[in-house]
Amino acid sequence: MRRLLLIPVVLAVLGVGLLAIGFFTPRYSDEAAAERALDDLDRQWGQHLETRADLESQGYTDRFFDILQQYETPRWTLIDLGYLALAWSLVAGVAFAFRWRPWRRQSRLIPAMGLTMAALLLFWLGLVADPIYASARERLPHWADTIGIPIISSTIGMLFVSPIVACALWLPFLRGTESGSLVETAGYWPPRWRLLPMLLIYGPLAVAFAISLVWSFGPSGWATSVAGGVLLWLTVNAASVWLAPRRAKLSEL
């Protein structure tokens, strides 16, 4: 157990190291050539703005990203990974401070509600931050569509998805279940009619949150990855509550 306490420390050291390397890494491998190529592209786009903007805009956008791919260094990747490591260091530190046991079920509704709401809010912040980061780092051409479009789309999507996720994670707590872990309930196996909805509801949720946990290495990974990890744990937690026996049923075993 004491060795596990080193996890937040190692992640914090790794995060600080990645951030230090990232901030000292130049943005472009050849600053002058990159700036010259971007200025030329911007001038050519401006010449066709009034005549063929609709026909040429996509071609200029592709050329813009080709220039970035040619000259950009791993600066932003290192910085993003540094923030990601620091975020998980904070989560691991809080988990150990409160002595959480990730695979031990929590049977109270109020803590589950608070964690779910915080995780969904953090996930939305990550989705909103992604286009903001891209714009602030000048990784989008100035003639591209406004970042307000992805922000509004993400917000509308979260408004539809959040109530569904919240209901799936909160409804199991309305059952009067035993407070112990499912694996501690010796001799009990949930009926099949409760296994099927668990697989149909919590299976896809677990897969979706696992994907967001593993693949959130972009600029907003510090938010979406942590939120995905918390929501994955809450999904496993809710499924265990759903499958656990009622107190009356447990007394008959």
N, C-alpha and C positions, 0 to 999 in steps of 0.2 A: 504493500500500500504506500509506503514511504517513497518508493521509487516512482510511483505515479505522480507524486507531488512535483517531480521535476518537469512534468509535461508543460505546465504553463510557463515555467522559467525558460525552458529550451525554446518554446514558441516565441516568447518575448525577445530573447536574444537573437533568434533567427529573423524576426520581423524587423528589429532595429538594424541588423546587419544588411538586410535586403534594402531597406529604405536608404541607408547611408550610401550603399553602392549605387542605387538608382538615382539619387539626387546628384551624385557626382558624375554620373554618366551623361555625356552630351546627348542632345535630342536627336541630332543627325550625324551620320558617319562623315559627311562632308557638308558642313553648314552652308558654305558659300554656294556650292552647286545646288543644294536643295532649295535654298531661297531663290536662286536665279531661275530654276525650273518652275517653281510655284508662281513667281512674278510673271514669267512669260505666259504661263497657262492662264493666269488671271487677266492679262492684257488681251490675249486672243479671245477669251470668253467675252470680254467687254466689247470687242469689235463686232461680235455677232449677236450682241444682246438684243438689238432692236430689229434685226432682220430674221435670224434663224435660231432664236433662243430655244424654242420648243423642240426643234430638231437636233440641236447641238448640245443641249444641256447634259444629257446622259453621257455622251461621249466625253465631255469635259470632266464629268464626275468620275468616270472610270480612269481617266488619265490622272486625276488628282490622287486617287488611291494607289495608282501604280507608282507615282512619285514617292508617296509615303512608304510603300513597301520596299522601294529601292534604297532609300536613304535613312529610314528610321532605325534607331538602335533599340536594344531591349529596355530602355529607360523606363517606359511606362509599365511594362510587364513586371519589372523588378519592384517598382513602387507598389503596384497593385498586389503582388504577392506579399510584400512587407505588411501592408495594411491588413491583408487577410490573416497572416500569422498573428499579428497583434490582436485582432478581433477574437480569434479562437483562443489565444492566450488568456484574454479577459474572461471568456466564457468558462474555460477550464478552471481558472482561478476561483471564480464565483461558485462553480459546482463543487470544488473541493472545500471551499470555505463553509458552505452550507451542508457539506457531507451528503450530497445527492448521490443516489445510486441509480444510474441510468436505466437499468432493467428491473428496478423495483417499482411496482405500480403505486401511484398516488391515488387515493380513492376520494379525495375531496374536490368538489366542483369549483369552489372559488379560486384556488391556486391554478387549476387548469384553465379557467376562464381568463385569468390575468396573463398567463404565459401565452395562450393562444392569441389574444388581442395584441400583445407586445410583438409576437413573432410576425403576425400578419402586417402590422404597421411597419416593422423593420423591412419586411419583404417589399412592401410598396415603396418605401424610401429608396431601396436599392434599385427598383425599376425606374423610379423618377431620376435618380442620380446618374444613371448610365448615360443618357443623352446630354445631361449637363456637363459631365466629365468630358465627353467627346467634344463638346463645343468649347469648353474652357481650355482644353489642350490643343485646340485648333486642328483637330483631326476630322473636321467636317468642312467641306467647301462653303464659302459664304453664300453661294447661290442655292444651296440645298434647302429643302423645306424646313420650316421652323421647328425647333425642338419641342414646341408646344404640342405638336401632333402626337408624338410618342408618349409624352407625359399625360395628355388627356386620355389616350387609348389605354395606357396602363392603369390610370385611375378608374376608368369605367370598368375595365376588366376585373380589377380588385373588388369593386363594389358588387359585382355579380358573384364572384368566386368566394369572397370572404364569408358571407352568411352560410353558404353550403358547407364550407370547411368547418366553421364554428359549430354548426348543428351536428355534424358528424363526430366532432371531438367532444361535444358536451352532452349529447343525449345519453350515452351509456351511464353517466353519473346519476341519472334519475332512477336507476335501479338500486334497490337496497342490497348491495353486495358486501361481501366480507372484505375487511380492510387489508388483509394480508396479500402477499404476492400470489399469483396464480399457481406458480410452481410449488408453493408451500401448502396448497390444498391437496393433500395426499388422497389418492383414491377417487378423485373427481375428474370427470371428462365431460365437457359441455355437450349438450345435445346437437345433433346435426342441423336442426333448423336454425340454430344460432351460428353455426360455422359458415353457412352459405352467405348470409348477408355480410359477415365479416370479410370474407374473401372478395365479394363484389364491391364493397364500399371502401374498406380500409386497404385492400391490396393495391388498387390504382393510386390511392392517395400516398401510400408508402413509396411506391415506385416514383411518383412525380416529385416528392420531397427528396428522395434519395438522389435523383438526377440533379435537382437544384443544389443539393449539398455538394456533389462531386464536381459538377461542371461550372460552378460559379467562380471562375478565376478571372473575370473581367474587372473593370474599374470599380464596379459596385459589389464585388464578391464579398467584401467585409460585411455587407448587410444581407444579401440574398443567400450566401452560403450558411451563415449563422442562423438565419430564419429558417432555411430548409432543414438544418440539423435539429433545431428545436421542434419544428412541426413534425419531423419524422419521429422523434421521441414521443411527442404527444399522440401521434397516431398509434404507435405500439402500445402506449399507455391506455388509450381509449379502447383498443381492441381487447386488451387484457381485462379491463373493467367489464366490457360487454360479455366476455366469456366466463367471467368468474361466477361462482354460485351465489345465489341469494343467501342471506343469513339464515332464513328458515330452512332452506335446502341443506345448508352446511351442517345444521344441527342434527339432521337426520342421518348423516353419514356415519 
